[in-house]
Structures are given as structure tokens and as C-alpha cells.
Amino acid sequence: MVLGTSCFLLRVGEGRLTSDRPSDMTTLCELSQSCEQTFEHICADHGEANSSENLRDALEREQGRFRVWSRNIGALREPTSASSLDSRLRDAPKIAFEIMSGKLPNRTAAAETIDAGASEGSTTELEELTLDIRSSITDLFRYSIFLRRRQPYGRETPTGRESRAPDASLDVRHTIDLFPKLKDRPWLADRIGNSIAQRREYIRFRQIHQQKLQADAVHLANAPGVDTASTKATTYNETEGSVFVPEQIQATSSHSTRTNATSFLTVFNNDGTDEVGILDLERIIFKGVELRYDEFVECPLCRTIQKFRQNSDWRRHIFTDLQPYVCTFEGCSQGLFKTRHEWFRHEMDSHRREWHCPKCLTQVDTQARLRRHFEQRHARDMAKSQMEPLVNMCDRPIQRFGRDSCPLCSSWDSEPDSASNSEAFCKHVARHLQQLALSAIPLNIEGLEIKEDNEEK
């Protein structure tokens, strides 16, 4: 059984991905169904008492990983479905050619020559095949990331039956409750509250879209289903230089008790700091699979396949999904920013400026005040025609932020002994925006469980 599964998985990973294949050639849908059926058999067979516990656990984990992959990418959907993997790769013959040409070893033929009735006692051989299966599934995850990197999902407002206009009134109220200083800046409270509502709607759309894709998959006999997709999946079109090699995809950046928690919503530190925290990835179980670093996993939030080397990569990905940063200046039409650096660079370049008189080193906060200063203090020293060009040359980013500079709170420590505190100020305001953005994460995420934290991370 294990050998059969290995063959099926290797065929999925190494083969039939071209649009000019004969009509009687096995489809990705058929191969994926066969893999799923075989997984059911081998996990049942190795559930017997005489099976190695480690081997059984490994097989069940790979079964879970295969289910995550096949449902996330639409591999179990009928080839005629617009959202199927067969449909996505209709115009991608070079992906198959890259593998079949020998750049990746064709392990299928070798595996098929082994007697499928291998003794259950040949533990070493079974373990090797389990590792082979694991490697094949990892390659499948790499394909998923490659396909979606070529056509990444966007952040446009969802449209269609699944979309709805978000009501931001509760989010605006929540924002003001957390930061009462915003009562004096209602326009900023509205902007932040609306951005939270938009994030929540986007997350809801991603969840519904992925659930629909999985629910409409072609199920096996024990879970019959129908194909009713109305959403067209992105079709992968190959271009020169786009041929895929799995190794090109790199990381992006004891049994535990499970809790009733169904969200990885914020976990604030208890060490006296106010750093915004996100639950550690390895405490999360999603769709029955324990998530781990340095492995391909399905992000419970955006539902894409990702790989994280460490906690900082996982945390960065969540905030990239949330895009927590908004401009804090009235009248600015900029949207959401993915990173703290993009956001603060925008504010420093466009808004947070100060003007310095080159003659007496007077510092003012607007062009108009510097112009007035020239007229009142230096009219005798410069011609009127020189004033306007000089006004336009005398601005620079603010280097030092005073106690009242934070637009959300009054607890900003301006570090009086520091000549420049712009970096600390950036982190201070960014933490507020991160905390607010995290409130967009649903309190309940279907299929998500959390392990008890029995050890300090």
C-alpha cells in the first residue's frame, strides 16, 4: 500500500501537467483521488497494534499534509471545473517538461518495479518510502507556491455574492475606547475603524473562498460531493524563464493537550513589556495538522501555502496579511501599508517635515511660518525673489518628536537626552496600529485548534 501511494504521489509531482496530453491520460484529479484513497487504506492498515507508532504517526501526518495541499489548490476538482488544478495548468506544458527532461529524478519507474506486496516487517523499506512520500508532498507544496507567486492574490475589495459592505461603527467605537485621545481626531478614528472593518471583510472573503473551493472538491465514496464552482481560478500561463524547479522555492522568510481556543488572536507578553504578540505557529493545529516551522503549511488567516523558518517570519506574514498601517494625517488619500517602513517613510516624506532658517537656525513646522519668519526677521538680508525658492529648500524630515507627538496616546516618552528619536517614535505608533489591526482577526476560525503551552517558548 505504501508503495502504491508513493507511486501515485510521485506521478502527481512529476507528471501529467501538460495541455497536449492524450484524452485518455490520467488527470491530476484522478491521481489525487487515487492518492487520497490509498492514504485511507494504508493509515487503516498501519493502525493495527503491530505497526510502529512512529511510522503510523508519520503516515497520518503526511495524509493530513496531502489533504491540505489537494484542497487548497483544487487538485480534487473535476478537470472541467474552472477552479481545478487541471484547469490552472492547462497552458503550462513546460512545468511537466522541466521535470520529465531529467532535471528532477524520475522516481516513479523505480518505485513501480518494487513488489507492491512488500512485507509489513520490512520496517526500513517502509520508513524510506514514507520519507519518499513526504518529499513528494513537499514538492507539491512548492508547486502551489510557485503557481500563486506568478499570479498572486490581490487585495481588491471582494465583489459578488460573498461580498458585503462592512459596517465600521463598532470598530470606530472600539478604536476610541482603546485610545480616548482620538475623540479630538474623529476623522482618524473613522479611518482606522474603517480599515479594521475592511480587513475583517477581506479575511472573511478569503475564508469563504477557500471553504467553497474545498467543499466543491470531488470527494471519495465516503464523502460524496458535487462540483458547483462559480469562481474561476487563476490559469497559469508559462513565459520564457518561468519553468519551475521545486528547489527554487525557499522559506519566506510529545503530544500536547488541545484547548477550545479557535483563534490565534493576540497573546500579549507578561514580562512587563507592551509588545504586541501573536500565538506561536507551533502551538497551532489547523485541519488536524500540527503546524511547524521550516515546513509548508496553510496559513489559517489568508489560506495560502507558506513556509516560515522562525517565529519572526510567521509574525511578519500575519502583519503583511493585515496591512496594519494607515496614514495618520488628515486629508491624505493613501491606503493601507504592508510594512512599518513603507508607512513611516510615507509620513516622513509627505507629512512629518520641519523647516529650518539657514540664517538664524529658527525651526518652524510649516512653510507658511518660515515664509513669515523671513519677512519679519530677514527682509533686509534677502531679496523678495529669493524667499520662495529658499522656503522650498529648507525642509527636512522631523528628527525629534515631542511628548504630544503621538496621535493616539499621551504616554509617548520623548527621550529628552536623545538628539533623534524618530525610530523609537515610529515603533511606538506602529505598535498602536498593529494592536488595532489584530482586532480584525476572527474570534473563531474553522478547523483551528491550539495546543496548551506547557513549556516556555
Secondary structure, 3 states (H helix, E strand, C coil): CHHHHHHHHHHHHHCCCCCCCCCCCCCHHHHHHHHHHHHHHHHHHCCCCCCCHHHHHHHHHHHHHHHHHHHHHCCCCCCCCCCCHHHHCCCCHHHHHHHHHHHCCCHHHHHHCCCCCCCCCCHHHHHHHHHHHHHHHHHHHHHHHHHHHHCCCCCCCCCCCCCCCCCCHHHHHHHHHHCHHHHHCHHHHHHHHHHHHHHHHHHHHHHHHHHHHHHCCCCCCCCCCCCCCCCCCCCCCCCCCCCCCHHHCCCECCCCCEECCCCCCCCCCCCCCCCCCCCCHHHEEECCEECCCCCEEECCCCCCEEEECCHHHHHHHHHHHHCCECCCCCCCCCCCECCHHHHHHHHHHHCCEEEECCCCCCEECCHHHHHHHHHHHCCCCCCHHHHHHHHHHCEEECCCCCCCCCCCCCCCCCCCCCCCCHHHHHHHHHHHHHHHHHCCCCCCCCCEEEECCCCCC
